[in-house]
Amino acid sequence: MYLIAPTVMLGAFMFLYLAESKEAEIKEKARAAEIAKTKALEAEKKKNAEEKARLDSAKRAAERAAEEAKREAEKIAKREADSKRIQDETDKYLAESSAHTKKITELESQLETARKSKDQASRESFDLLKQVERAKVERRNAEIEIARLTEMLARRASDSSMTRMPTPPPPAAK
């Protein structure tokens, strides 16, 4: 009894143990297959997500590159437009400057001509005033000479015996 009961129990235990271990082994294989399947699905999802992210990243990089190329083209176009506008304004102002320079030269020559005319007119006016003053001085001198001659003639005449009044005759005796 001491040996039979433990042996029977050992046999039953072994039977149950082997059945359970086979079942556990099957469950473990099923669980391992399921884990492998989920890992494969997760790997597939991860691969798809990475591919999608890579495509999305490439798309965004291409969009960014296109946007930067567009901005650069706009900057270049703006710079060229500004450069053309500045060049046009420069040409316009140079043409205006040239026209103004010609006008200044023309006005300066007119001014010089006017100055010469003014100087000549001033000289002629001065010469005419000089002649007028000289004529006045000569007239005054002539008047003085006439007055002197008249005075001299008057003095000679007053000194002359012909101009003296005869002495009145003595009163007649009655």
BELRATA-V645880 format. One record per residue. N is the residue number from 0. RES is the residue in three letters. OMEGA is omega in whole degrees, 0 to 359 (999 if undefined). NEAR is the number of other C-alpha atoms within 8 Angstrom. Layout:
n=[N & N]
res=[RES & RES]
omega=[OMEGA & OMEGA]
near=[NEAR & NEAR]
This chain:
n=[0 & 1 & 2 & 3 & 4 & 5 & 6 & 7 & 8 & 9 & 10 & 11 & 12 & 13 & 14 & 15 & 16 & 17 & 18 & 19 & 20 & 21 & 22 & 23 & 24 & 25 & 26 & 27 & 28 & 29 & 30 & 31 & 32 & 33 & 34 & 35 & 36 & 37 & 38 & 39 & 40 & 41 & 42 & 43 & 44 & 45 & 46 & 47 & 48 & 49 & 50 & 51 & 52 & 53 & 54 & 55 & 56 & 57 & 58 & 59 & 60 & 61 & 62 & 63 & 64 & 65 & 66 & 67 & 68 & 69 & 70 & 71 & 72 & 73 & 74 & 75 & 76 & 77 & 78 & 79 & 80 & 81 & 82 & 83 & 84 & 85 & 86 & 87 & 88 & 89 & 90 & 91 & 92 & 93 & 94 & 95 & 96 & 97 & 98 & 99 & 100 & 101 & 102 & 103 & 104 & 105 & 106 & 107 & 108 & 109 & 110 & 111 & 112 & 113 & 114 & 115 & 116 & 117 & 118 & 119 & 120 & 121 & 122 & 123 & 124 & 125 & 126 & 127 & 128 & 129 & 130 & 131 & 132 & 133 & 134 & 135 & 136 & 137 & 138 & 139 & 140 & 141 & 142 & 143 & 144 & 145 & 146 & 147 & 148 & 149 & 150 & 151 & 152 & 153 & 154 & 155 & 156 & 157 & 158 & 159 & 160 & 161 & 162 & 163 & 164 & 165 & 166 & 167 & 168 & 169 & 170 & 171 & 172 & 173]
res=[MET & TYR & LEU & ILE & ALA & PRO & THR & VAL & MET & LEU & GLY & ALA & PHE & MET & PHE & LEU & TYR & LEU & ALA & GLU & SER & LYS & GLU & ALA & GLU & ILE & LYS & GLU & LYS & ALA & ARG & ALA & ALA & GLU & ILE & ALA & LYS & THR & LYS & ALA & LEU & GLU & ALA & GLU & LYS & LYS & LYS & ASN & ALA & GLU & GLU & LYS & ALA & ARG & LEU & ASP & SER & ALA & LYS & ARG & ALA & ALA & GLU & ARG & ALA & ALA & GLU & GLU & ALA & LYS & ARG & GLU & ALA & GLU & LYS & ILE & ALA & LYS & ARG & GLU & ALA & ASP & SER & LYS & ARG & ILE & GLN & ASP & GLU & THR & ASP & LYS & TYR & LEU & ALA & GLU & SER & SER & ALA & HIS & THR & LYS & LYS & ILE & THR & GLU & LEU & GLU & SER & GLN & LEU & GLU & THR & ALA & ARG & LYS & SER & LYS & ASP & GLN & ALA & SER & ARG & GLU & SER & PHE & ASP & LEU & LEU & LYS & GLN & VAL & GLU & ARG & ALA & LYS & VAL & GLU & ARG & ARG & ASN & ALA & GLU & ILE & GLU & ILE & ALA & ARG & LEU & THR & GLU & MET & LEU & ALA & ARG & ARG & ALA & SER & ASP & SER & SER & MET & THR & ARG & MET & PRO & THR & PRO & PRO & PRO & PRO & ALA & ALA & LYS]
omega=[179 & 183 & 185 & 184 & 179 & 180 & 179 & 181 & 178 & 179 & 180 & 179 & 181 & 179 & 180 & 181 & 182 & 179 & 180 & 182 & 176 & 179 & 179 & 179 & 178 & 178 & 181 & 179 & 179 & 178 & 178 & 179 & 179 & 178 & 179 & 179 & 179 & 177 & 179 & 178 & 179 & 178 & 178 & 178 & 180 & 179 & 178 & 180 & 179 & 179 & 178 & 179 & 179 & 178 & 179 & 179 & 179 & 179 & 178 & 178 & 178 & 177 & 179 & 179 & 178 & 179 & 179 & 178 & 178 & 178 & 180 & 178 & 178 & 179 & 181 & 179 & 179 & 179 & 179 & 178 & 178 & 180 & 179 & 179 & 179 & 179 & 178 & 179 & 179 & 178 & 180 & 182 & 176 & 178 & 177 & 179 & 179 & 179 & 179 & 178 & 178 & 180 & 178 & 179 & 180 & 180 & 178 & 179 & 176 & 179 & 179 & 178 & 179 & 178 & 179 & 178 & 180 & 179 & 180 & 179 & 179 & 178 & 179 & 178 & 179 & 179 & 179 & 177 & 179 & 179 & 179 & 180 & 179 & 179 & 178 & 181 & 180 & 178 & 179 & 178 & 179 & 179 & 179 & 179 & 178 & 180 & 179 & 179 & 179 & 179 & 180 & 178 & 180 & 179 & 179 & 180 & 180 & 178 & 184 & 181 & 182 & 184 & 180 & 179 & 178 & 179 & 183 & 181 & 180 & 183 & 187 & 182 & 183 & 999]
near=[4 & 5 & 6 & 7 & 8 & 8 & 8 & 8 & 8 & 8 & 8 & 8 & 8 & 8 & 8 & 8 & 8 & 8 & 8 & 8 & 8 & 8 & 8 & 8 & 8 & 8 & 8 & 8 & 8 & 8 & 8 & 8 & 8 & 8 & 8 & 8 & 8 & 8 & 8 & 8 & 8 & 8 & 8 & 8 & 8 & 8 & 8 & 8 & 8 & 8 & 8 & 8 & 8 & 8 & 8 & 8 & 8 & 8 & 8 & 8 & 8 & 8 & 8 & 8 & 8 & 8 & 8 & 8 & 8 & 8 & 8 & 8 & 8 & 8 & 8 & 8 & 8 & 8 & 8 & 8 & 8 & 8 & 8 & 8 & 8 & 8 & 8 & 8 & 8 & 8 & 8 & 8 & 8 & 8 & 8 & 8 & 8 & 8 & 8 & 8 & 8 & 8 & 8 & 8 & 8 & 8 & 8 & 8 & 8 & 8 & 8 & 8 & 8 & 8 & 8 & 8 & 8 & 8 & 8 & 8 & 8 & 8 & 8 & 8 & 8 & 8 & 8 & 8 & 8 & 8 & 8 & 8 & 8 & 8 & 8 & 8 & 8 & 8 & 8 & 8 & 8 & 8 & 8 & 8 & 8 & 8 & 8 & 8 & 8 & 8 & 8 & 8 & 8 & 8 & 8 & 8 & 9 & 9 & 8 & 8 & 6 & 6 & 8 & 8 & 5 & 4 & 4 & 4 & 4 & 4 & 4 & 4 & 3 & 2]
